[in-house]
């Protein structure tokens, strides 16, 4: 397919998208329904500034389930691990700083955070209450205690290479 044909296809695609969007707007403007007490005609065609707060997915549920940042249940995805190099030890061994962060915004506290960590070891002592290897490829964060929403902890380790760290399991409450 030559360059002119690709250009025609792109223009055609965007034209179809524009027409569909126009039909959608016209359909909304012809509707007499109200959304959150606001007439759709005002919402779509008016030059007035209308503020509507629609954040239902971020509200805490009434059923008591733990929520994550997009409205589903709490999961491993609510714990994020950042890792980066820092100043080496005086003897030249590279060091790395690790930050473990609970990104759940729905009020869920997360405990028993287990991380895939291989044969993790460090030439620098790490507080075992913050991070410790239990078995091969199983490290425990924060002594199993909960990290609240938005809370984080960090530690540094020293090794000749960076360990790939990823969350393997968590407990939500």
N, C-alpha and C positions, 0 to 999 in steps of 0.2 A: 504494500500500500504506500503510495507516494505521499509527499508532503501536502500537496493540494487536497487530496482525499481526506487526510487526517484533519486538516483545517475545516473542511466542510462538515465532517462528522462532529467536531467539537462545537461549531456554531449551531448545528442542528440540535445537539444535546442541550446546550444552554437555552436555546429558544424554547424547547419543549418544557424545560424546567420553569422558565419564566411564565409561560402560558398556564401551566398547572398552578403555580403560585398565585397568579392573577385570578384564576377561577376560584381558588380557595378563599382569597380575600373577598371576592364578590359574594361568595356563598355566605361568609361570615357577616358581611354588611347587610345582606338581605334577610338574615335571620332576626327574629324578634325576641330571641331568648336573651336572658341576662346572665352574665357570668359574675359571680361574687357581687351581685347587686348593681352591676354596671352594664348599661346597654351596649351590645356589640357594635352598633353603628358608631357610638362615641369612641369605643376602644380602637376600632380599625381606622375610621375615616376622619376623626376629629383632630384638630391641632391643639386641643387642650392637653395639659399634662395630667395624666391619671396614674396614680401609683396603686398597684395591686400587689399585696404580699402573698406569694404562693411558694411556701417552703415546706409543704406537707411531708416530703420524703425525709427531711431532717429532724422532724419532731420525734420525740420519744413515744413509743407505742403504749397503748392503754393495756395491752395484754401482759406486759411485764417482760417481753422478750428483749434480749440485748440487740441493739441496732448497730450497724456499721455506717460508714460515711455516705452510702447511697441508699440506705433504707432496708437492706436485707439483714440477715442474722449475723451475729458476731462470728469471725473466722480468723484463720491464720493471716489473712490479708490485712487485718487491722494492726499487725505488728510489722514495722518497717525497720530494717537494719541498714545503717549507713556505715561505711568503713573507708578509711583513707590513710595514706602514709603520713607519718609525723617525723620529727627529728630522730635520727638514729641514736642508739646508745653510744657512750664514749668508746666502746670497743668495736663500733662499726655495725653492729647488728641492727637491721631495719626495725622500726617500730610502727605500729598501726593503732589508730584510735577507732574504736567501735562505738556507735551510738544506737541504742535500741529504743524505739519510740512507739507508743500506743497512739495511733492516728484515729481511733474511734471517736466520733463526735456525738454519738447518741447516748453517752453516759455509761458505756460498758467498761468495767474493770476487767482486766485480763490477767490471769495467773497461770502457773505451771507452764511457762513459756519454754519450750524445748527447741533447740537449734541443731541443724545438721552441721557438724563441725569436724568430721574426719578424726584424725589423731591429734586434735588441738593440743598445743603446748606452747609455753612462753618462757623466754629467758628472763623476763621481768615478772615479778610476783603479781598476781591478780587476786584481789579479795575474793575468796571462794563464795561469799554471799552474793556477789555481783554476777560472777560467771564461773562455771566449773564444768569440766568434762566428767560425765558419769560413766559412760561406756563409749566404745568406738562410735563416732558419728552421732553422739547424743550429748549435748551440753545443756545445762540448766541455767536460766537467767533469773536473777534477783532472788535466789534461794527458793524459787517456786512461789514467792509472794506476788501479790497483784501489782500491776502498773495501772494507775487510773487513767481516765481519758486525758490525752495531751501530755502525760508524764513520760519521762525518758530517763535512761541511765547510760552512763558511758564508762569505758575502761580502755586501758592501753595494753597491748601485748607486744612482745618482741620476738621475732623469728626471722629466719633467712628468707621466708616467702610468706605471702599473704594467704590466709586460709579463706576459702569460699564459705561464707556463713549464710544459711537460709533457715527460715522458720519451718519446723516440722510439725509441731502440734501446740495447741493452747487450750486453756479452760476459760470459758466466759461466764461472767455473772454480773 
